[in-house]
Amino acid sequence: MTQRTNKTTENKFRKLTELSKTELLKTGIRKFNFEKVISSCGLSKATVYKKFKNKKEFIRHVIKQLFIDLTGPFEDYISDLNSLDSIIDKILNAAANLDKIMIKYHFADVLNSEEITSLINDLYYDTFGKVILKKISQLQQIHEIRSDIDGDIILEFVTSVTKGLSKLMFVKSFEMTGLSYRKLLISALKDGSND
């Protein structure tokens, strides 16, 4: 009986996490109604608080699960990219829709929390960062990008420049920013050994 009860509770916790992902993306952190999601899963607050000490810890858990869920699709998204130009095109296409994505998924709300921003930064390197490092290594092996620079340095450079790109897109013209972004990355990373 206890084993069946534990399995039922585990299933309810999975359901709680899944519903919370949707709710968090729909409403943002400030408007996230933890009690509503708990009750819709058939769990008591006491049961949930045995596993998570507070709402903030639970939100951190949900954000971590979102990153884990998105890592596979992200890897698929970049798997067929075998040139620096194709990667820059993908980044710029995503950046073109950034303002809509920020509004739709309440990212501005998330970014107002220093603690959550720090968590997201750590999760980025633990998930997407590893995928990007793998892609950097592949591109270095085919002499598409420079191999005289360590992959970690390239990852940090591209990440920093891309974060800056996102901010500039809101205050400068997309075309000018995108063109400058492309020039900067190509001049810094393109392997010149084939020229």
N, C-alpha and C positions, 0 to 999 in steps of 0.2 A: 504494500500500500504506500509506504513512504517513497519508494522508487518511482511509482506512478505519479505521486504528488510532485516530486522534484522535477520529473519530466514535464508535467503540465506547467509548473512555474517557469521552467526554462523556456518553454514555448511562448509563454506570456511575456517573458522578458525580451525574447526575439521580436515578438509583435510590437512591444513597447518601443524598442529601438527603431524598427522600420517605420512605424507611425510617427515617431518623433523626428526622423529624418525629413519626412514630408512636411510635417508641421513647422519645423525649424526653417526650412527653405521657404515655406509659404509665408510665415509671419515674422521671421527674424527672432533674435534672442530676446529683445525687450518685451515682445508681445507673446512669446512662447508660453502656452498655458500647460504647465507640467501636470497639474491636477487633472485637467480634462483628458490628457493623453493617458495618464495612469488609469483613470476610471474606465476609459473605453477599452482597455486591455483586460479588465477583470482582475486587476491587482489592487491591493490596498496600499496606501501610502506607507504604512509601517513595513510592509514587505519590501517595497522599493528602497526605503531608507536604510534597510539592513544591508543592501548591496551598494548603494550610493549614498554618501553621507549628506549630500545636499543637491539642489537643482544644478548648481554650477558644475559639480563633478559629473553629473549625468550629461549635461550639455557637452562637456569635454569628451565624454565617451561617444556621444552621437557624432560629433565632428570627426573623431578618429575613425569611426566606422564609415563615414562618408568618404574620407580619403582612401581607406582600404578598398571600398567599393569602386572608386573611380580609377584606381591605379591600373587595373587590367584594361579597361576601355582606353585609357590614355596611352598605354603601351601599344595597343592595336592602332590607335590614331596616328602614331608616329612611326610605326613599324615599316611602312613602305617608303618612307622618306630617305632618299639616298644622296641628297645634295643639300648644300647649305642654302641655296636659293629656295628649294621646296620647303625647307623648314622655316625660313623667314616668311615665305608666303603664308604658311599656316598660322604663324604667330600674328601676322598683320591682319589676316582674315578674322581671327578670333578677337583681336583688339578692336576691329571695326565695330563689333557688336558689344563691346565691353560695357558701355553705358546702359544698354538694355539688360544685360546680364546682372549688373550691379543692382539695378532697380528691382528686377523680377525676383532675385534671390536674396534681397536684403543684405548684401555684402557690406554696405556702408555701416549698417548696424553692427555687424560682426567686427569690422575694422575699428570701431570706436572703443573696443575693449582691448587694452594692452595685453592682458593675460591671454585672451583668445587669439589675438594676433601673434603672440609668441608661440602658442600651441600650433597654430597653422603653419608658421615658419618651420618649426621642428618637424611637423608631419610632412611638409613639402619635401624636405631633404630626405626623410626616411622612406618616402614613397616615390613621388615623381622624380626626385633628385636621382635616385638609383636607376630609374628607367632612362633618364636623360644621360647619365654617365655611360650607360651601356651603349646608347646611340652615339655619343661622342667617340667612344672607343671604335665603334664600327666605321664612323666617318674618318677617323684618323687612319685606320687600316687601309682604306681605299684612297687615301691621300686627298680627300675632299676638304678636310680641315687640317690645320697645322698639328703635327705630331711632336713638335719640339716644346710644347707646353702641356703640362700635366692636366689631365681631364678634370680634376677637382677645381683647378684655377679657371678653366674654360667654363665649367658649370657656374661658378660664382660670378664670373664676368657676364655671361649671358643672362643669368638671373637678375643681377643688378641693373643691367641695361634694360631688360624687359620690364622690371618694376618701374623704372623711370619712364619708359615708353607709355605705360598705362597712365601715369599721372599727367604726362604731357598731352595725351590725347584729349584731355578735358579742357585744356587751355590754348592749345595751338591747333593749326589745321592738321587734319589727318594725313593729307597727302605729303605735306612738308615733313611732318614728324616721321612718317613711314619711310620716305626716301632717305632721310638722314640716318634712321635706324639701320636700314639696309646697307648703306655705305659704311657705317661704323663697323657692323658685324663682319661684312665681307673683307674690309681692309685689315681688321684685326685677326680674323680666323682663317681666311682662305689659304689653303696650302699652295704656295707659289712654286713648288718643285716641278709641276707639270707645265709651267709656262715656257 
